[in-house]
Amino acid sequence: VAEQIAAGKALFAGTCSTCHQPEGQGIPGVFPPLAKSDYIAADPERIPNIVLHGLVGAVKVNGMDYNSNMPPMSQLTDDEVANISTYVLNSWGNPGGRVTKAEAAKIRQAKPVNASEGH
């Protein structure tokens, strides 16, 4: 897991930090925080799902409403998705855990779920 976290950190800096900020703090009302996120804690599998399929629609994170459009990052490989997801899960007060390459591959094949459908 330590190797995944290190690889994920480098990928996050290049792929995700522009919007979600280097420490995952997000931009209030614009891009939701990934740090200490109640949205992630409620369902850690949301991370690889959203990375692969994007997210459109209103969500509430840490008591604040967000309604922007995250595009799918489907250009990332399953390994990269697993590493970024594992890094986020193990950073900034999030619950920990691990996403494997196989899990990322399975999620890639799954039908995307929109925020408005209860996820």
C-alpha positions in Angstrom: 0.0 0.0 0.0 2.9 2.4 0.8 4.1 2.1 -2.8 0.6 2.8 -4.1 0.3 5.9 -1.9 3.6 7.3 -3.1 2.7 6.7 -6.8 -0.8 8.1 -6.2 0.6 11.3 -4.6 2.6 12.0 -7.7 -0.3 11.3 -10.0 -2.6 13.4 -7.8 -0.3 16.4 -8.1 -0.4 16.3 -11.8 -4.0 15.2 -12.4 -6.2 16.3 -9.6 -4.6 19.1 -7.6 -5.5 21.9 -10.1 -9.1 21.7 -8.9 -9.0 19.8 -5.6 -5.8 21.7 -4.4 -2.5 20.1 -3.3 -3.8 19.2 0.2 -7.2 18.1 -1.0 -8.9 21.2 0.5 -10.9 22.0 -2.6 -12.3 25.4 -3.4 -15.4 26.2 -1.3 -18.6 26.2 -3.3 -16.7 25.3 -6.5 -14.7 22.1 -6.1 -15.4 19.9 -3.2 -12.8 19.0 -0.6 -11.2 15.5 -0.6 -9.7 16.2 2.8 -11.7 14.9 5.9 -14.5 14.3 3.4 -17.8 13.0 4.9 -18.8 12.2 1.3 -15.8 9.8 0.9 -16.2 8.4 4.5 -19.8 7.5 3.7 -18.7 5.3 0.8 -15.0 5.1 0.0 -15.8 3.4 -3.3 -17.0 6.7 -4.5 -13.4 7.7 -5.2 -12.6 5.3 -8.0 -16.1 5.6 -9.4 -15.9 9.3 -9.7 -12.4 9.3 -11.1 -13.4 6.9 -13.8 -17.0 8.1 -14.6 -16.9 11.7 -13.5 -19.7 13.3 -11.4 -22.5 15.5 -12.6 -25.1 17.0 -10.2 -25.5 18.4 -6.8 -23.6 16.8 -3.9 -23.2 18.0 -0.3 -19.7 17.6 1.2 -18.8 18.6 4.7 -22.1 20.6 5.0 -21.5 22.6 1.8 -23.4 22.2 -1.5 -21.5 21.7 -4.7 -22.9 21.4 -8.2 -20.2 21.4 -10.7 -19.2 18.9 -13.3 -16.2 16.6 -12.8 -15.2 15.1 -16.1 -14.3 11.4 -16.2 -10.6 10.8 -16.0 -10.9 7.6 -18.1 -7.5 8.3 -19.7 -5.9 7.0 -16.5 -4.9 3.4 -16.5 -6.5 1.0 -13.9 -3.2 1.1 -12.0 -3.2 4.9 -11.9 -6.9 5.0 -10.8 -6.1 2.5 -8.0 -3.0 4.5 -6.9 -4.8 7.9 -6.8 -7.8 6.4 -5.0 -5.6 4.7 -2.4 -3.6 7.9 -1.9 -6.8 10.0 -1.3 -8.2 7.3 1.0 -5.1 7.4 3.2 -4.5 11.2 3.2 -5.9 14.2 5.0 -8.0 12.5 7.7 -9.8 10.1 5.3 -10.7 6.6 6.5 -7.9 4.6 4.9 -8.2 1.5 2.8 -7.0 0.4 -0.6 -8.2 0.2 -4.2 -6.6 -2.5 -6.3 -6.0 -2.5 -10.1 -8.6 -5.3 -10.4 -11.2 -3.2 -8.5 -10.5 -0.2 -10.8 -10.9 -2.4 -13.9 -14.3 -3.7 -12.6 -15.5 -0.2 -11.8 -14.4 1.0 -15.3 -16.7 -1.6 -16.8 -19.6 -0.7 -14.6 -22.4 1.7 -15.6 -21.7 5.2 -14.2 -24.0 6.5 -11.4 -25.0 10.1 -11.4 -25.1 12.2 -8.2 -28.8 12.8 -8.7 -29.5 9.0 -8.4 -28.6 8.9 -4.8 -24.8 8.4 -5.0 
